Structure formats: structure tokens, C-alpha cells
Amino acid sequence: MDEYKETSHNLIYKSTSDLAIYSAGYEECSPGYSYGPRIRSYHVIHFVLSGKGALHINQHVFQCQKGDVFIIPSGKVSFYQASSTDPWSYAWINFLGINSEMYVYQLMTSSDDVYVLHGLDTEKYKKCILEILSIFNNNISSYFYANSVLLRIISYLYADVGFQEKSWGKISIADEIKFYLDMKYSEKLRLQDVARKFNVHPNYMTRIFHEKFNVSPKQYLMDLKLKKACRLLTTTELPVSTISSSLGFDDQMAFSKTFKKEYGKSPSAYRADSRLSSIGLVADSEYS
């Protein structure tokens, strides 16, 4: 593991700055290597360069691979583990500051998976982090240089996710409710409780949400759960019962019934068909 840790300034100084680097690094993980569970006082962004692994955060499980970037906000308990057969390598950067939470929030709201950004050129970010790792002197000059690279990385991320600055200041209650559902979909949410959290009547919440997204909060939440279920079925070996419980369903039977109603096949059949399709694609590519 290669790591740079900025030590010229203490955490208090960094936490009261606009944006300040804490550390950066690069690691090629061994099969099954894991980190955590841990909670940090700073934000963490990992750039997956090769291989695969899983991020566990806020009761969610995300399967990540090359091109994925996963974000761990400060104060969140997280655990991540490399694949036992195709372990990942990644670069990371950690930071904090007065406006850092807003920057992290803006990046997270730009992704359907909230904590994971998909399909990025992670090699570009690796080059930036290698610049930081080339720093030999931990002095004020090095701090400014490392911080300038951090700012470059953040600017790249904003550009890559297509962040819409004009619409940010116009975020509505419906947007806030959507982000809340994106964050909490794995829990057993009652929409009455969600409405109470935002100090609105359930009927009003349903109306403004439908007006903004053309779907009810209830249907959006179910669609989100099923979308995550499809990803887990096709990218992991997790038992259907585990997937069911991780998505907040009361039991496996209720989950299977809902899944089959939506996709016309059971979760197990969906997984089997997905594997056959992927095998067929590989075969086609070999003879094309």
C-alpha cells in the first residue's frame, strides 16, 4: 500500500477550511482483503482501477468493479471487501472541510446508486493520486500542492457526473424525499413516517412527488428495491433470502411474489437466465 497523509495541519484547521486533503493512497488488494467496519470523521472516495469488490454501507451492499467510484461520507459506518477470485485495486482520496459535505451530497445525488458512480475513467484519477504520492516533503508547500490536486479531482468528478449547477439551488421537497428514499430503500419504510419527517401530509407528498417524477413514492420505492434486486441477482452469489432481507421485504415469499409479478419470472429464474445470456454474449464475441 502506498499512502500520503498530510500532517502539517490538524483536523480542526482542516474541518474549518473550505476543502482540505486528509490523505490519499493506492492499493492492490489480496483476495478477500477487507477494511472495516469503520466510521470516519472525513469523507472518502475510492476509484476502482481493476477487479471487483463489495461496499457495505448504510445497510446497503454495492458490487463494484473497474470504472466504479464509491463514496463514503463522514460519520457513516462502512465495510468493503475485495473479491476472493478477482480482487480489486483502487486509489483513494480523503478530505474534509466546511463545504465538503455539500460537495459530497451533490455528487451522490447525481447517481442512481447514491454511494456509487459508474462508468468513469478511473485511470485519470489514479494519475492525479500518483501525483500526490510523489510528494516527499510534508510541508506547507506540499500541502498546497496536494490540495490543488484534490480540487482537480473534485472538478473532474463534477464534470464526469454531469452535475447540473443551475438546478441545484431549486431543489424541492420532492427532490429531498427522492434522495431520502434512495438512501433508505433497504429499510422497512412507512410512507406515513416519511411524510412526517418532511412535515407534510402523506397525500400532499404523493401529489408533489408524482408531479415531479410521474410516479408515486410507493411505486418509486418498490421499483428501486426491485432494480437493486436485479443487480444483486446478476452480480453476486448471495442467496435469494439474503437479498430479500437486505431490501427490507418481510420475507422471501413476499419478495419472490412481487419480483415475479414485475418481471414474469422468479428471482432464481431471473438469475439463471441472466447467466445464460452472459454466456451467450461471450460465445458470440469469440466467434465474431
N, C-alpha and C positions, 0 to 999 in steps of 0.2 A: 504493500500500500504506500502510495506517495501522498503526502499531505502538507499543506501550508496553513499555518494558524497565525493570525495577526495578533500580536501581543503588545504593540505599542500603546494601545488604548484599552481601557477597562470596559466592562459591559455597560456601565452606567453612561459613559461617554457615547458608546455606540447606540444604545437604546434611545438617546435623546438627539441623535443625528437624523438627518432625513433618511439616509440609507447607508449602512456600513457593513463591510465584509467581516465575517467571523472566521471562516475557514474555507478551504477548497481542497479537493483531492481527486485521486484516481485509483481504482482498484479492479483487479482481475480476480474474481471470486472462485474459490474452490467449490466443487459440487456440494450443494446443500448448505453452504455458508449462510448464516443468518445474523441479523443485528436487531437487538431489542428483545422484548418490548421496552420502549423508552419514550420519555416525554422531554422535549427541549424548550429552552427559553428563546430560541431563534428559529427562523424559517429555513427549510431545507429543500433544495431542488436537485434531483438526480437525473442524469441523462444516460439512458441505456444505450450502450455502444455495440453490444453483441450479446447473443444468448438470451436466456429467459429467466424470469423470477416472478415472485408474487409479493404484492404490497398489502398488508393488513392494516387498516386504519378506520377508526370510527365505525366499527362493526362491519366494514365493507372489505371485500377481497378483490383485488385487481390483478389480473395476469398481464405482465408487461414483457415486452420484447424490444429488439433493436428498433430505434426510431421513436420509442416512447419516452416521455419525460414525466416523472411523478413528483408531486409537490406535497410536502408535509408542513403544514402551518405550525407555528409555535403553539405549545400548550396541548397538542394532540398526541395521544398515545399511538405509537406506530411500531410495526414489526415488519421486516422484509427479509425474504429468503431466496437464495439462488436456486435454480432448478438443479435437481440431482443428476440430470442427464445432459443438460445444455446450460451450464451456469453462465450467468451474465457477467459482463464487465461494465463498469459505469464510472462516470465522472460526476462530481457533485460540487455545489457551492452553498454555503450557509451565510445568512445575513440577518440583520435586524435594523431597527430604526423607527422613528415616529411614523413615517408614511409606509413602512414596509408591509404592514397588514393590508392596507388598501391596495397596494400593488399586487400582492398575492391574491387577494379577493378578486381583483379584476381579471387576472389570468385564469383563476379557477372558474369564474362564471363564463369564460369563453370556451369551455369544454363540456361536452355532454357527460363525461365521466367525472367532472369536477376536480378530482385529485390527479387525473392522468391526462396529459396532452399526447395525442397520437400523430404518427407520421411526420416527425420533424427530422431535419438533418442534424443528428446529434454529433456528427464528426466536427461540424462547425463550432459547436460548443466545447468539444474536447480541446480544440486548438486554443480556445480562449483560456481554458483552465490550465492547460500546459504552460501558457504564458505566466500565469500566477505561480505555478510550481517551479518556474525557473528563477524566481526571486530568491536571492541568497541572504540579503540583509534585512532584518526585521526592524526597520527604522521608519521615520515619518515619510521619507521619500517613497519607500516600498509600499507603505500604507496607501498613499495617494495613487500609486500605480495600480495596485491590486484593486482598489475601489473603482478606478476608471474602467478596468476590465469587467467588474461586476455590473457597472452601468451599461456597458456594451452588451453583456449577456441579457440583461433585462430588456434592453431596446430590441434585441433580436427576437426575444420571446413575444413581445407585444406585436411585432411585425408578423411573425410566423402564425400566431393565432388569429390575426386579423381583427384585433381589438378595435371596436367602434367607439372612439372617444366622444363623438357628438351625442350618442345615445346614452352614455354613462350618466350624465347629470339628470337624465329624465327617467331614471329607474323608478318603477311604480311599485305599489303594494303587490300587484300580480307578479312582477319580476321577483320580488323578495320571497313571495310564497313559493314560486317555482324553484328558486335556489334552495330554499329550506327543504322542499321535497327531494331535490337532487341530493342533498346532504344526508337526509334521514330516511331514505326509502327502505332501508333494510329493517327499520324498526316497525313495531305494530302501531302505526299512526291512526288516530281517530281524527277525522276531518273537523269535528267539533272542537277538538283541542287545538288544532292548527289555527282555526279561525279565532279562538280565544287568545292565542299567542299574539296575533296581529290586531287584536281589539276590533274585530269586525264580526258581523253576523254571518253564519255559515251560508245563508242564501246569497248575501252580498258577495262573499268570497267566491262562490261558484260562478256568479254572474260576471264579475270583473275578470276572473281567470279565463272563462270561456270567451269573453270578448277579445282578450289579448291573444290567446293561444288556440282558439277554436276547438277546445276540448275541456271537459270538466276536470277539476282537480282529482276527483276519484279515478276517472279513466286515465288521466295522465300518470298518476301514481302506479296504477296497475300495468300500464304499458311500459313504464320504466322498470318495474320489477321483472316483467317477462323479457324485456330486452337484455337485462343483466343476466337472467337465467340462460338465455341463448348463448351469451358469451361464455359463461361458466361451463355449459354443457359441451361446447365445441373446443374450449381451450384448456380444460382441466380434466382430471380423473376423479374429481370429487363425487361421492355418492349423491344420488338424487335427493335423499333425505337431508343431507348436509346443505345442499343448495337451497332446498325448500326452507329450512330453518334460518339460513343466513339472509333470506329475503323477507323474513317476517311473516311467513304463512303459518297458520295454526298447526297444520300437519301436512304430511307428504301427499295424502289423498286429495286434500283441497287444492294443493298446488298442481298436482297432475291433472285434475279435472279442469282447472282454469286454463292450464297450458294447452291441453288438448282442444278445448273449445276455441282457443285463439289460433292454433297452428295446425289443427286437424290430425295431430299425432301425439303420442305420449312423449314425455321428456326423454325416456330411454330410446324410443324410436327416432326421435329428432337427432340425438347424439349419434346413433348408428348410421343414419342417412348422411349426416354431415361428414362422417369419417369416410364413407364410401365415395362421396362427392370429391373429397380432397384427394383420395387415392386415384380417382379417375382423372383429375386435373394433372396430377403428377405423371400419370401414364401418357396422357395426351401430349404433355410438354416433352416427354422423352422421345416421342416419335414425330414431333412437328419439325 
